[in-house]
Amino acid sequence: MYSIKNKNNVYTLLLAIIIAVTGCKKLVEIDPPIDTVGPEIVFKTNDNAANAIAGLYSYMIYNEDQPCLTNGMMTIGGGLIGDELIPTMGAQDLDAYELYTNKIRLSNVWINGMFWGPTYKVIYTANSILEGEAASTSVLLSDSARNQLRSEARLVRGFSYFYLYNLYGDVPMVTSTDVLAHSAMPRTAIDLVKKQVEEDLLFAYQHLPANYDVSRGEKIRPSSYTAAALLARFYLYEKRWADALAMADVVINSGKFTLAATNKVFKANSSEAIWQLKLSANGDKYLQESFYLSPQTDGSMLSEADLEMLFQIDPIILIGLIPNYYLTPSLAGSFENNDLRKKDWIRSLKMPNIEPYNGITYSWPVKHPRLDPETYDVFKPYYTVVRFAELYLISAEAKAQSGDLSGAITDLNTIRSRAGLNGTTATGKEDLLTAILKERRVEFFAEWGHRWFDLKRTEKSATVLGSLTQKQPWSDHSLLLFIPTADIKADPNLKQNPGYSY
């Protein structure tokens, strides 16, 4: 778990994040003693508070320019462990290959460094914001700013724990910055963690504004609809169908969002976006996901003759036309004819039938590409976290599970219509649930590990993933990741997940 030596260091960390976001802007009127960085400084004014929460989001998307769960690695890691992505370099890309084959060793760099620690750092920062606001007695910090701080910090904490328990099962539930209390903390029962997630998201839903005024109309800070959407997802996973439907209806019936055209869905502040993270950097900065899932140069418009000519010039040139991780043939082939999502969200390149390329067709997602496919400028670094389409498919599944098959069909067909497809032919409950799961696969591929989590929550992992050649022999223990070895060694009460041993 991410550890901090003392509470003042938490505020120092938070202040450092704020400075990174605001550049040289002075946060306080006078230079304080070095050991007095605390809530009265960070939360003295409304602007200080806004900078603190902006710093939290900056860390989530930037993470010191290192890959982590919240800036693309949930998509890539989940895609490899599931049935969405293949490492282009095969076993030479050893850490990724272990995820792809579900033969993950305790030395795996990805699992040791990209998920657990950075996510707990997000949680610690959210906790420090909550404690800093509560401790601040500044009259310059308004009640509305305090409410906004509490609500956003709790939403982020709930969001983070949702991913942690889906990745690891029972996890230590840290709700303060009291390091001594947490230094030897055991894993918390998953039901208690889920209860905390629900409480955090409900608090955010009840207290966040139903607009994006605080971020000047940009969807880079959550609204009450963000919390409602996350609650709908939470309830869906818990099979609380009525609650999932109620929260989905809050968003669907709000009139605040619409399904965007497929070539506009992932644009900055699109009509479909409910929450996005923004990478505040120079124009030559890419999202981490874009770096790994997009080739250096998009050669999808090149003919086989063009590629053979390039190969004759220098075989190495073609490597720049292939992403680090590409879509599995089963995923690329799962789209129906004339599906606009395949047209607008996927690019493909058939390599020449020459060693070592051997005529392989590489397909990759362009939801968050390096370059905007329309303008060829650097894609604006807005990373979509939650979007409107999910609520229709949550609603469809909840209705199907509750016996409202006609309502489920209507919701499902809303998504299919946007993709340019005819209505579903599914009629009975089980056929309809299968159709919804398939629709989720082609709608949310290469997004935040949705597909892997869907297979887990519907108990289809052994059937679907266990049938894949590269994952033989199959073992259910791989449905949970191992806890980083350094944390296990540092905390004698922290026990490893079954199936992983030293």
C-alpha positions as CSV (number, residue, x, y, z in Angstrom):
1,M,0.0,0.0,0.0
2,Y,1.2,3.6,-0.6
3,S,2.7,4.8,2.6
4,I,3.4,8.3,4.0
5,K,5.6,8.9,7.0
6,N,3.3,11.4,8.8
7,K,0.3,13.5,8.2
8,N,2.3,16.7,7.4
9,N,3.8,14.7,4.5
10,V,0.3,14.1,3.2
11,Y,-0.3,17.8,3.0
12,T,3.1,18.3,1.5
13,L,2.3,15.8,-1.2
14,L,-1.0,17.6,-1.8
15,L,0.7,20.9,-2.0
16,A,3.2,19.6,-4.4
17,I,0.4,18.3,-6.7
18,I,-1.2,21.7,-6.6
19,I,2.0,23.4,-7.5
20,A,2.4,21.1,-10.4
21,V,-1.0,22.1,-11.7
22,T,-0.8,25.8,-11.1
23,G,2.8,26.3,-12.1
24,C,4.4,29.3,-10.3
25,K,1.1,30.7,-9.0
26,K,1.6,31.7,-5.4
27,L,-0.7,29.7,-3.1
28,V,-0.1,31.6,0.2
29,E,0.6,35.1,1.1
30,I,3.8,34.3,3.2
31,D,6.3,31.6,3.2
32,P,5.4,29.2,6.1
33,P,7.9,27.3,8.2
34,I,8.9,24.1,6.4
35,D,7.1,21.9,8.9
36,T,3.7,23.7,8.9
37,V,2.3,22.7,5.5
38,G,-1.2,21.8,6.7
39,P,-4.9,22.4,6.1
40,E,-4.9,26.1,6.9
41,I,-2.5,26.7,4.0
42,V,-3.9,24.3,1.4
43,F,-7.6,25.1,2.2
44,K,-7.3,28.8,3.1
45,T,-9.4,30.0,0.1
46,N,-11.9,28.7,-2.5
47,D,-9.1,29.0,-5.1
48,N,-6.8,26.9,-2.9
49,A,-9.5,24.3,-2.6
50,A,-10.2,24.2,-6.3
51,N,-6.5,23.8,-7.0
52,A,-6.3,20.9,-4.5
53,I,-9.1,18.9,-6.3
54,A,-7.6,19.8,-9.7
55,G,-4.3,18.3,-8.4
56,L,-6.1,15.1,-7.5
57,Y,-7.4,14.7,-11.1
58,S,-4.0,15.7,-12.5
59,Y,-2.4,12.9,-10.6
60,M,-5.0,10.4,-11.8
61,I,-4.3,11.2,-15.5
62,Y,-0.7,12.1,-15.3
63,N,1.0,10.1,-12.5
64,E,4.4,11.7,-13.1
65,D,4.1,10.6,-16.7
66,Q,4.0,6.9,-15.6
67,P,1.3,4.4,-16.6
68,C,-1.3,3.6,-13.9
69,L,-4.9,2.3,-13.6
70,T,-6.5,5.7,-14.1
71,N,-4.6,6.9,-17.2
72,G,-5.0,3.9,-19.5
73,M,-3.6,0.8,-17.9
74,M,-7.0,-0.5,-16.7
75,T,-7.9,-0.6,-20.3
76,I,-4.7,-2.3,-21.4
77,G,-4.3,-4.6,-18.5
78,G,-7.9,-5.6,-18.5
79,G,-7.8,-6.1,-22.3
80,L,-4.8,-8.5,-22.0
81,I,-6.2,-10.5,-19.1
82,G,-9.5,-10.7,-20.8
83,D,-10.0,-11.4,-24.5
84,E,-9.4,-8.1,-26.1
85,L,-5.7,-7.4,-26.7
86,I,-2.6,-9.2,-27.9
87,P,1.0,-8.1,-27.2
88,T,2.6,-7.4,-30.6
89,M,6.0,-8.5,-29.4
90,G,4.7,-11.7,-27.8
91,A,6.8,-13.2,-25.0
92,Q,9.5,-10.5,-25.6
93,D,7.1,-8.1,-23.9
94,L,7.2,-10.5,-20.9
95,D,5.1,-8.6,-18.3
96,A,2.3,-8.0,-20.8
97,Y,2.6,-11.5,-22.1
98,E,2.1,-12.9,-18.6
99,L,-1.2,-11.0,-18.4
100,Y,-2.2,-12.3,-21.9
101,T,-1.6,-15.9,-21.0
102,N,-2.8,-15.5,-17.4
103,K,0.6,-16.9,-16.2
104,I,1.4,-14.0,-13.9
105,R,4.5,-14.2,-11.8
106,L,5.1,-12.3,-8.6
107,S,7.9,-10.4,-10.3
108,N,5.5,-8.9,-12.9
109,V,6.3,-5.2,-13.1
110,W,2.9,-4.2,-14.3
111,I,1.0,-5.7,-11.4
112,N,3.7,-4.6,-8.9
113,G,3.7,-1.0,-10.0
114,M,0.7,0.2,-12.0
115,F,-2.5,-0.7,-10.1
116,W,-2.3,-1.1,-6.3
117,G,0.1,1.7,-5.3
118,P,-1.0,4.5,-7.6
119,T,-4.7,3.8,-6.8
120,Y,-4.0,3.9,-3.0
121,K,-2.1,7.2,-3.6
122,V,-5.3,8.6,-5.2
123,I,-7.2,7.4,-2.1
124,Y,-4.7,8.9,0.3
125,T,-4.9,12.2,-1.5
126,A,-8.7,12.1,-1.5
127,N,-8.6,11.4,2.3
128,S,-6.1,14.3,2.8
129,I,-8.5,16.6,1.1
130,L,-11.4,15.5,3.3
131,E,-9.3,15.9,6.4
132,G,-7.9,19.2,5.3
133,E,-11.3,20.7,4.6
134,A,-12.6,19.4,8.0
135,A,-9.6,20.9,9.8
136,S,-9.7,24.3,8.1
137,T,-11.2,27.1,10.0
138,S,-10.7,29.7,7.3
139,V,-13.6,32.0,6.8
140,L,-12.4,32.5,3.2
141,L,-13.3,28.9,2.4
142,S,-17.1,29.1,1.6
143,D,-19.7,26.5,2.5
144,S,-20.3,25.7,-1.1
145,A,-16.6,25.2,-1.8
146,R,-16.4,22.9,1.3
147,N,-19.3,20.9,0.0
148,Q,-17.8,20.6,-3.4
149,L,-14.5,19.4,-2.0
150,R,-16.1,16.8,0.2
151,S,-18.3,15.5,-2.6
152,E,-15.6,15.2,-5.2
153,A,-13.1,13.6,-2.9
154,R,-15.6,11.0,-1.8
155,L,-16.6,10.2,-5.3
156,V,-13.0,9.7,-6.3
157,R,-12.4,7.5,-3.2
158,G,-15.5,5.4,-4.0
159,F,-14.5,5.1,-7.7
160,S,-11.0,4.0,-6.7
161,Y,-12.2,1.3,-4.2
162,F,-14.6,0.0,-6.8
163,Y,-11.7,-0.8,-9.1
164,L,-9.5,-2.1,-6.2
165,Y,-12.0,-4.7,-4.9
166,N,-12.8,-5.8,-8.5
167,L,-9.1,-6.4,-9.1
168,Y,-8.1,-7.8,-5.7
169,G,-11.1,-8.9,-3.7
170,D,-10.7,-7.9,-0.1
171,V,-8.5,-4.9,0.3
172,P,-7.4,-2.7,3.2
173,M,-10.0,0.1,3.5
174,V,-8.2,3.3,4.3
175,T,-10.4,6.2,5.1
176,S,-8.0,8.6,6.8
177,T,-4.3,9.6,6.6
178,D,-3.5,8.1,10.0
179,V,-0.4,6.1,8.9
180,L,0.2,4.4,12.2
181,A,-3.3,2.9,12.1
182,H,-2.8,1.6,8.6
183,S,0.8,0.5,8.7
184,A,-0.1,-3.1,9.7
185,M,-3.7,-3.1,8.4
186,P,-5.2,-6.4,7.2
187,R,-7.5,-6.8,4.3
188,T,-11.0,-5.5,4.9
189,A,-13.9,-7.8,4.0
190,I,-15.2,-7.0,0.6
191,D,-18.8,-6.4,1.8
192,L,-17.5,-3.6,4.1
193,V,-15.5,-2.0,1.2
194,K,-18.6,-2.2,-1.0
195,K,-20.7,-0.5,1.7
196,Q,-18.1,2.3,1.9
197,V,-18.2,2.7,-1.9
198,E,-22.0,3.0,-1.9
199,E,-21.9,5.5,0.9
200,D,-19.3,7.6,-0.8
201,L,-21.1,7.6,-4.1
202,L,-24.5,8.4,-2.5
203,F,-22.9,11.3,-0.6
204,A,-21.6,12.6,-3.9
205,Y,-24.9,12.1,-5.7
206,Q,-26.8,14.0,-3.0
207,H,-24.4,16.9,-2.7
208,L,-22.7,17.5,-6.1
209,P,-24.4,20.1,-8.4
210,A,-26.4,18.9,-11.4
211,N,-24.2,20.8,-13.8
212,Y,-20.6,21.5,-14.8
213,D,-20.5,25.2,-13.9
214,V,-17.6,24.6,-11.4
215,S,-15.4,23.6,-14.4
216,R,-16.8,26.3,-16.7
217,G,-18.9,23.8,-18.7
218,E,-16.1,21.2,-19.2
219,K,-16.8,17.7,-18.0
220,I,-13.5,17.4,-16.2
221,R,-15.0,17.6,-12.7
222,P,-17.9,15.3,-11.7
223,S,-21.5,16.3,-11.4
224,S,-24.3,14.6,-9.5
225,Y,-25.0,12.7,-12.7
226,T,-21.4,11.2,-12.6
227,A,-22.2,9.9,-9.2
228,A,-25.6,8.5,-10.4
229,A,-23.9,6.8,-13.3
230,L,-21.3,5.2,-11.0
231,L,-24.0,4.1,-8.6
232,A,-26.0,2.5,-11.5
233,R,-22.8,0.5,-12.4
234,F,-22.2,-0.4,-8.8
235,Y,-25.8,-1.7,-8.3
236,L,-25.7,-3.6,-11.6
237,Y,-22.6,-5.4,-10.4
238,E,-24.4,-6.2,-7.1
239,K,-27.5,-7.5,-9.0
240,R,-29.6,-4.9,-7.3
241,W,-31.7,-4.4,-10.5
242,A,-34.3,-1.9,-9.2
243,D,-31.6,0.4,-7.8
244,A,-29.5,0.1,-10.9
245,L,-32.5,1.0,-13.0
246,A,-33.4,3.9,-10.8
247,M,-30.0,5.5,-11.0
248,A,-29.7,4.9,-14.8
249,D,-33.1,6.6,-15.2
250,V,-31.8,9.6,-13.3
251,V,-29.2,10.2,-16.0
252,I,-31.2,9.1,-19.0
253,N,-34.2,11.3,-18.1
254,S,-32.1,14.3,-17.1
255,G,-32.0,15.8,-20.6
256,K,-28.3,16.7,-20.0
257,F,-26.7,14.1,-22.3
258,T,-27.3,12.6,-25.7
259,L,-25.7,9.8,-27.6
260,A,-23.1,11.4,-29.9
261,A,-22.4,10.3,-33.4
262,T,-19.8,7.5,-33.3
263,N,-17.1,9.8,-34.7
264,K,-17.7,12.3,-31.9
265,V,-18.2,10.2,-28.8
266,F,-14.7,10.6,-27.4
267,K,-14.1,14.2,-28.3
268,A,-13.5,16.8,-25.6
269,N,-16.7,17.5,-23.7
270,S,-18.8,15.5,-26.1
271,S,-22.6,15.3,-25.6
272,E,-22.1,11.7,-24.4
273,A,-19.3,12.4,-21.9
274,I,-20.4,12.3,-18.2
275,W,-16.9,12.6,-16.8
276,Q,-13.5,13.1,-18.5
277,L,-10.0,13.5,-17.2
278,K,-7.9,16.1,-18.9
279,L,-4.2,15.9,-19.4
280,S,-2.9,19.4,-19.0
281,A,0.3,19.3,-21.0
282,N,1.9,20.6,-24.2
283,G,0.5,19.7,-27.5
284,D,3.1,16.9,-28.1
285,K,1.9,15.0,-25.0
286,Y,-0.2,11.8,-25.6
287,L,-2.5,10.0,-23.2
288,Q,-0.8,6.8,-21.9
289,E,-3.4,4.7,-23.6
290,S,-2.8,6.4,-26.9
291,F,0.9,5.7,-26.7
292,Y,0.4,2.0,-26.2
293,L,-2.7,1.3,-28.4
294,S,-1.9,3.5,-31.3
295,P,1.0,3.0,-33.8
296,Q,3.5,5.7,-34.3
297,T,2.1,6.3,-37.8
298,D,-1.3,5.3,-39.0
299,G,-0.7,3.2,-42.1
300,S,-4.2,1.8,-42.3
301,M,-4.8,3.6,-45.7
302,L,-1.7,2.0,-47.3
303,S,-2.1,-0.8,-49.8
304,E,-0.2,-4.0,-49.7
305,A,2.0,-2.8,-52.6
306,D,2.8,0.3,-50.6
307,L,3.8,-1.8,-47.6
308,E,6.0,-4.1,-49.7
309,M,7.8,-1.1,-51.1
310,L,8.4,0.2,-47.6
311,F,9.6,-3.2,-46.6
312,Q,12.1,-3.2,-49.5
313,I,13.4,0.2,-48.3
314,D,13.8,-0.9,-44.7
315,P,11.9,-3.7,-43.0
316,I,12.1,-1.8,-39.7
317,I,9.9,0.9,-41.1
318,L,6.8,-1.3,-40.8
319,I,7.2,-1.6,-37.0
320,G,6.2,2.0,-36.7
321,L,2.9,1.1,-38.3
322,I,1.9,-1.5,-35.6
323,P,0.7,-0.6,-32.1
324,N,2.3,-2.2,-29.0
325,Y,-1.0,-4.1,-28.4
326,Y,-3.6,-5.0,-31.0
327,L,-7.2,-6.3,-30.9
328,T,-7.8,-10.0,-30.9
329,P,-9.2,-11.4,-34.1
330,S,-12.3,-12.6,-32.1
331,L,-13.0,-9.1,-31.0
332,A,-12.3,-7.5,-34.4
333,G,-14.6,-10.0,-36.0
334,S,-17.4,-9.6,-33.5
335,F,-18.9,-6.5,-35.2
336,E,-22.0,-6.9,-37.4
337,N,-21.9,-5.7,-41.0
338,N,-22.2,-1.9,-41.3
339,D,-21.6,-1.3,-37.6
340,L,-20.4,2.4,-37.4
341,R,-18.4,1.6,-34.3
342,K,-16.1,-0.6,-36.3
343,K,-15.8,2.1,-39.0
344,D,-15.0,4.9,-36.5
345,W,-13.4,3.2,-33.5
346,I,-11.1,0.7,-35.2
347,R,-8.3,0.9,-37.7
348,S,-6.7,-2.2,-39.5
349,L,-3.6,-2.9,-41.5
350,K,-2.9,-6.1,-43.4
351,M,0.9,-6.6,-43.5
352,P,2.6,-8.1,-46.5
353,N,3.0,-11.8,-46.6
354,I,6.8,-11.6,-45.9
355,E,8.8,-12.7,-42.9
356,P,8.4,-11.7,-40.1
357,Y,5.0,-10.1,-40.8
358,N,3.4,-13.1,-42.5
359,G,0.3,-11.4,-43.8
360,I,-1.1,-10.7,-40.3
361,T,-3.9,-8.2,-40.0
362,Y,-3.4,-5.8,-37.1
363,S,-6.4,-4.0,-35.8
364,W,-6.3,-1.4,-33.0
365,P,-8.8,1.0,-31.3
366,V,-8.9,4.7,-32.1
367,K,-11.1,5.8,-29.3
368,H,-8.3,7.9,-27.9
369,P,-5.7,8.0,-30.8
370,R,-2.5,9.8,-31.0
371,L,-3.8,11.9,-33.8
372,D,-7.3,13.0,-34.4
373,P,-8.4,11.0,-37.5
374,E,-10.3,14.0,-38.9
375,T,-7.8,16.8,-38.4
376,Y,-4.6,14.8,-38.0
377,D,-3.7,17.2,-35.1
378,V,-2.6,15.7,-31.8
379,F,-5.8,14.3,-30.2
380,K,-7.0,16.6,-27.4
381,P,-6.0,14.7,-24.3
382,Y,-9.5,14.3,-22.7
383,Y,-9.8,10.8,-21.3
384,T,-13.4,9.6,-21.1
385,V,-14.1,7.9,-17.8
386,V,-17.9,7.5,-17.8
387,R,-20.2,8.0,-20.8
388,F,-24.0,8.1,-21.5
389,A,-24.2,4.8,-23.5
390,E,-23.4,2.8,-20.5
391,L,-26.6,3.9,-18.8
392,Y,-28.8,2.5,-21.6
393,L,-27.1,-0.9,-21.4
394,I,-27.3,-0.9,-17.6
395,S,-31.0,-0.1,-17.9
396,A,-31.5,-2.8,-20.6
397,E,-29.8,-5.4,-18.4
398,A,-31.7,-4.4,-15.2
399,K,-35.0,-4.5,-17.1
400,A,-34.3,-7.9,-18.7
401,Q,-33.3,-9.3,-15.3
402,S,-36.6,-7.9,-13.8
403,G,-38.8,-9.3,-16.5
404,D,-39.4,-6.1,-18.5
405,L,-38.2,-7.5,-21.8
406,S,-39.9,-5.0,-24.1
407,G,-38.3,-2.1,-22.1
408,A,-34.9,-3.9,-22.3
409,I,-35.2,-4.3,-26.1
410,T,-36.0,-0.6,-26.4
411,D,-32.9,0.4,-24.5
412,L,-30.7,-2.1,-26.3
413,N,-32.0,-0.9,-29.7
414,T,-31.3,2.7,-28.8
415,I,-27.6,1.8,-28.7
416,R,-27.8,-0.3,-31.8
417,S,-29.5,2.4,-33.8
418,R,-26.8,4.9,-33.0
419,A,-24.3,2.3,-34.4
420,G,-26.4,2.1,-37.6
421,L,-27.8,-1.3,-36.9
422,N,-31.2,-2.8,-37.0
423,G,-33.1,-3.8,-33.9
424,T,-32.1,-6.9,-32.0
425,T,-33.7,-10.3,-32.9
426,A,-33.4,-11.5,-29.3
427,T,-36.8,-12.2,-27.6
428,G,-36.5,-14.4,-24.5
429,K,-34.8,-13.3,-21.3
430,E,-31.7,-15.5,-21.7
431,D,-31.3,-14.6,-25.4
432,L,-31.7,-10.9,-24.5
433,L,-29.1,-11.0,-21.8
434,T,-26.7,-12.7,-24.2
435,A,-27.4,-10.0,-26.7
436,I,-26.8,-7.2,-24.1
437,L,-23.5,-8.8,-23.1
438,K,-22.4,-8.9,-26.7
439,E,-23.5,-5.3,-27.2
440,R,-21.4,-4.3,-24.2
441,R,-18.4,-6.1,-25.8
442,V,-18.6,-4.1,-29.0
443,E,-19.6,-0.8,-27.3
444,F,-17.1,-0.8,-24.5
445,F,-14.1,-2.7,-26.0
446,A,-10.8,-1.2,-24.9
447,E,-12.4,0.9,-22.2
448,W,-11.5,0.6,-18.6
449,G,-11.6,-3.2,-18.5
450,H,-15.4,-3.4,-19.0
451,R,-15.2,-6.6,-20.9
452,W,-13.1,-8.5,-18.3
453,F,-15.3,-7.2,-15.4
454,D,-18.4,-8.2,-17.4
455,L,-17.1,-11.8,-17.8
456,K,-16.3,-11.9,-14.1
457,R,-19.5,-10.5,-12.8
458,T,-21.7,-12.7,-15.1
459,E,-19.6,-15.8,-14.1
460,K,-18.6,-16.5,-17.7
461,S,-14.8,-16.2,-17.3
462,A,-14.1,-19.9,-17.1
463,T,-16.3,-20.6,-20.1
464,V,-15.0,-17.7,-22.3
465,L,-11.4,-17.1,-21.1
466,G,-10.9,-20.7,-20.1
467,S,-11.4,-21.9,-23.7
468,L,-8.6,-19.7,-25.1
469,T,-5.5,-21.6,-26.1
470,Q,-3.1,-19.0,-24.7
471,K,-4.7,-19.3,-21.2
472,Q,-4.3,-23.0,-20.8
473,P,-4.3,-24.6,-18.3
474,W,-7.0,-22.3,-17.0
475,S,-7.2,-21.4,-13.3
476,D,-9.8,-19.3,-11.6
477,H,-7.2,-17.7,-9.3
478,S,-6.2,-15.4,-12.1
479,L,-9.5,-13.6,-11.8
480,L,-7.9,-11.7,-9.0
481,L,-4.5,-10.0,-9.2
482,F,-1.7,-10.6,-6.7
483,I,-1.0,-7.9,-4.1
484,P,2.4,-6.3,-4.8
485,T,5.2,-8.3,-3.1
486,A,6.7,-5.2,-1.4
487,D,3.4,-4.5,0.3
488,I,3.0,-8.1,1.5
489,K,6.6,-8.0,2.9
490,A,6.0,-4.6,4.6
491,D,2.7,-5.5,6.3
492,P,2.7,-8.8,8.2
493,N,-1.1,-8.7,8.4
494,L,-1.6,-8.4,4.6
495,K,-2.2,-11.8,3.1
496,Q,-1.7,-12.7,-0.5
497,N,-4.4,-13.8,-2.9
498,P,-4.7,-17.6,-3.4
499,G,-2.8,-19.1,-6.2
500,Y,0.2,-16.8,-5.8
501,S,3.2,-17.9,-3.8
502,Y,6.9,-17.0,-3.4
